[in-house]
Amino acid sequence: MANLPYAQRTATLMTMLDKIKTASVPEKFSQDFVAEKLLMKGGTPRSIIPFIKKMGFVATDGTPTERYKEFRNPAKSGNAIAAAMRELYEELFEMNEYVYETNQTTLKGLIVEATGAEQNSTVVSKTLSTFQALRKIADFDSDSEEEIAALEEAATPTPAYTLPQIHSQQPSNSSGEGINLSYTINLNLPATTDIEVFNAIFKSLKQHLIQE
């Protein structure tokens, strides 16, 4: 069964995310930073820090990630939340790729199915609450330029280069007798930008196959 993450207090999570947007990026996202810079003191805010890490906003050593910085950018904030949700709730997205558009009843059913927990359990209610809160500020409709470029590069096969056909004919001997031979060479070159690879191939071809 899936172990879907959730925030202990959804309201505290959303408050912390709002404060992250306006505060400067710290060297370390620590309990002291949360208490002194975000002005969120007590055990409840501290309990949200592990979830912020699970969102991919903070590395294991406490260093803010690129996603943390993108979230602070109003133009990329929704994309950052959407990317975090796809990782946090990968199992739900595998069950329904448009899970972020489903109604509450359908979403709750998927959570129950994925976790194996009882419908009225704390796990289900907190996971449902966290997912709903995050999807309100997520942007699944537009991808960042970097994500689009990466998807296009992955989907586009690397072109293979084919050497034009080479025709060669061996002339008959001086007496006019002999066998005329001809051959055609089709060579598929490797997909590389290293010119030395092509030079080596053509040199070998000239030495061993092409004769004047």
Stockholm file with secondary structure:
# STOCKHOLM 1.0

chainA/1-212         MANLPYAQRTATLMTMLDKIKTASVPEKFSQDFVAEKLLMKGGTPRSIIPFIKKMGFVATDGTPTERYKEFRNPAKSGNAIAAAMRELYEELFEMNEYVYETNQTTLKGLIVEATGAEQNSTVVSKTLSTFQALRKIADFDSDSEEEIAALEEAATPTPAYTLPQIHSQQPSNSSGEGINLSYTINLNLPATTDIEVFNAIFKSLKQHLIQE
#=GR chainA/1-212 SS CCCCCCCSCHHHHHHHHHHHHHSCCCSSCCHHHHHHTSCCCSHHHHHHHHHHHHTTSBCTTSCBCHHHHHHTSTTTHHHHHHHHHHHHTHHHHHHCTTGGGSCHHHHHHHHHHHHCCCTTSHHHHHHHHHHHHHHTTCCCSCCCHHHHHHHHHHHSCCCCEEEEEEEEEECCCTTSCSCCEEEEEEEEECSCCCHHHHHHHHHHHHHHTCCC
#=GC SS_cons         CCCCCCCSCHHHHHHHHHHHHHSCCCSSCCHHHHHHTSCCCSHHHHHHHHHHHHTTSBCTTSCBCHHHHHHTSTTTHHHHHHHHHHHHTHHHHHHCTTGGGSCHHHHHHHHHHHHCCCTTSHHHHHHHHHHHHHHTTCCCSCCCHHHHHHHHHHHSCCCCEEEEEEEEEECCCTTSCSCCEEEEEEEEECSCCCHHHHHHHHHHHHHHTCCC
//
